[in-house]
Amino acid sequence: MSTAAYNAWLALYTGVGVMVALCSVLAVAKTIYDLHVGILALELRDWKGRALALPRLWLRWQINYLSGTPVILLTGILFADYLGVATLLDV
C-alpha cells in the first residue's frame, strides 16, 4: 500500500470516527432531553418498571443514534469520492 493510499484511508476512518463520536454524544443529549420533556417516561415505582428502565433507555439511545446514520454514510461516501477511489484502491 502506498503512502498516499494509507493517508487517504487514515483520513477517511478518522473523519467517520469523529462523526460517529459526535452522533453518540448528540444521541445521549437527545435521550436526556426526551427524559426531561417526558417523551420517554420511565416507571420506577415497581420492580418491573425498574427492571425495564435500562433497556428502555438503551432502546431510546439506539433510536436517536441510528437517526444520524444516513448523514454519516452520506458524508463518508462523499469524502471517499473527494479523496478519489483510485487513491483509496491504490490503482
C-alpha positions in Angstrom: 0.0 0.0 0.0 1.4 3.4 -1.0 1.8 6.3 1.4 -1.0 8.2 -0.5 -3.4 5.3 -0.1 -2.5 4.9 3.6 -3.1 8.6 4.3 -6.4 8.6 2.4 -7.7 5.6 4.3 -6.5 7.2 7.6 -8.3 10.4 6.8 -11.4 8.5 5.8 -11.5 6.5 9.0 -10.6 9.5 11.2 -13.4 11.6 9.6 -16.0 8.9 10.0 -14.8 8.2 13.6 -15.2 11.8 14.5 -18.7 11.9 13.1 -19.7 8.7 14.9 -18.4 10.2 18.2 -20.4 13.4 17.6 -23.5 11.3 16.8 -23.1 9.4 20.0 -22.8 12.5 22.1 -25.8 14.1 20.4 -27.8 10.9 20.9 -27.1 11.0 24.7 -28.1 14.6 24.8 -31.4 13.9 22.9 -32.1 10.9 25.2 -31.6 13.2 28.3 -33.9 15.7 26.6 -36.5 13.1 26.0 -36.4 12.1 29.7 -36.7 15.8 30.7 -39.6 16.7 28.5 -41.5 13.4 29.2 -41.3 11.8 25.7 -39.6 8.9 27.4 -41.4 8.1 30.7 -39.7 5.6 32.9 -41.9 3.9 35.5 -39.8 3.3 38.6 -42.5 2.6 41.2 -42.5 -1.2 40.9 -39.8 -3.8 40.3 -41.0 -4.4 36.7 -40.6 -0.7 35.8 -37.2 -0.6 37.4 -36.1 -3.8 35.6 -37.1 -2.3 32.2 -35.7 1.2 32.8 -32.2 0.4 31.5 -33.4 -1.5 28.3 -35.9 1.4 27.6 -33.1 3.9 27.9 -30.8 1.8 25.7 -33.5 1.4 23.1 -34.2 5.2 23.0 -30.5 5.9 22.7 -30.2 3.4 19.8 -33.2 5.1 18.0 -31.6 8.5 18.5 -28.2 7.3 17.4 -29.4 5.4 14.3 -31.3 8.5 13.1 -27.9 10.0 12.4 -26.7 7.0 10.3 -27.8 8.4 6.9 -25.8 11.6 7.5 -22.7 9.6 8.5 -23.0 7.3 5.5 -23.5 10.2 3.0 -20.6 12.1 4.4 -18.3 9.1 4.3 -19.3 8.4 0.7 -18.8 12.0 -0.4 -15.5 12.2 1.4 -14.3 9.0 -0.2 -15.3 10.4 -3.6 -13.4 13.6 -2.8 -10.3 11.6 -1.9 -10.6 9.6 -5.1 -11.4 5.9 -5.5 -8.2 5.4 -7.4 -6.2 6.7 -4.4 -8.1 4.5 -1.9 -7.8 1.4 -4.0 -4.1 2.2 -4.7 -4.6 1.9 -8.5 
